[in-house]
Amino acid sequence: MSVEQIQALADGLAARLGRAVLVDDRDLRLVAASEDFGDADPARVWSLLHRRTRPEDVRHEEIARLPGPGYVPENPALELWQRLCVPIRCRGLLLGFVWITDRFGDLTEEQVADSARTAAEIGVLLHGRLLAGGRDRARRHELVEQLLSQDAVTRSAARDEVVDRSLLDDDGLVAVLLIRHSPANDGLPHESPPAFLEDVERFFRDQSGVRTLTACWPRRATVIITTGRASQHGDWLGRSVRALLGELSKVGSWRIGAGGPVQGLTELSVAKRQAEIALSTVDDCGAACWAELSADALLAQFPHQVWADALLPEGAARLLADRAASTLLPTLGTFLDCAGDVRRTAAELRVHRTTLYHRLSWVEQISGLSLRDGRDRLLMHLMLRLHQVYGAPRRASLPTDAEELPRNPRRRAG
């Protein structure tokens, strides 16, 4: 089945009726559209530009239950004229909708019947498209798994197939995205939304010079991305991942880890491992890219159990356990991330430098550590980053006499 056949049916019906005809799939994505006959309202123009129909324009939940042709009434607030809706069904499945502009309600019964017959013909084609798409999607899913297989022979055969079918490029940069649905209480069912795979694939479809291969499971997906443009990755990958997270967040809480870019499909296993590490740094909702992790890329590989059972030096443990930790730890973290630049730290925290000096002096007094000592700085920075990645260790609490340990008398840092 080709889209050209559906387009021909839509054009033929439009010519017989002298009306604009538009065909959507069941998720209101545009499949075909005829020329208009001076009857294109702003809502139709929007649909053509965005290649989809807004559910609120056409009362999607109501029309999905129509047994046959029915009308969507005029809605001046939405700049929508009255139109005939003919559900497209085949073998009991709702596959889409035919829209016919009928502003003044003067379509005859014969014309409505003609529209219903055309919708039935389109239904047969869409059903074939659904079956073919299902088979192709299943094969693409298998190819993703095979490309990331532990077996070298399986990986090699899969690489040959995706290159031969022009599904991915083998001579460019490669990235891997791991997408996971967060267990947050956001009202989503235990399986991902029906259009989840389509949303992910559509996001990358129009990216110039980019090819993707996606496999979806309930509540998770793996995306392999290739591009021949060496300059496109880096910032481009980070921006794309965050934009994708913004799209997916409209239907729930999601986490994304991005690995790469690496050179060629032979390095896919490296990109996947990088994506797994990046994903491990994300809590309930968010995105992380391996290329942007810096030191966290190494710290995230630190065995969690080792950190959970870690015996912290007394000064570090005392700082973690202090009642003022909620204020002091972010201040200390920003100061260390800014390489001890007081002016920059104060600007990022939006506090006066006097306030910053006071907090840093407080950190030194509580911990007994010196911010002028490189080893003490390293200890505090490692502790803070591991704390951020893994949470507090089980042994972060102090013995009962810890309150009596000497404090650092030095007052100034930086």
Disulfide bonds with the S-S distance in Angstrom:
none
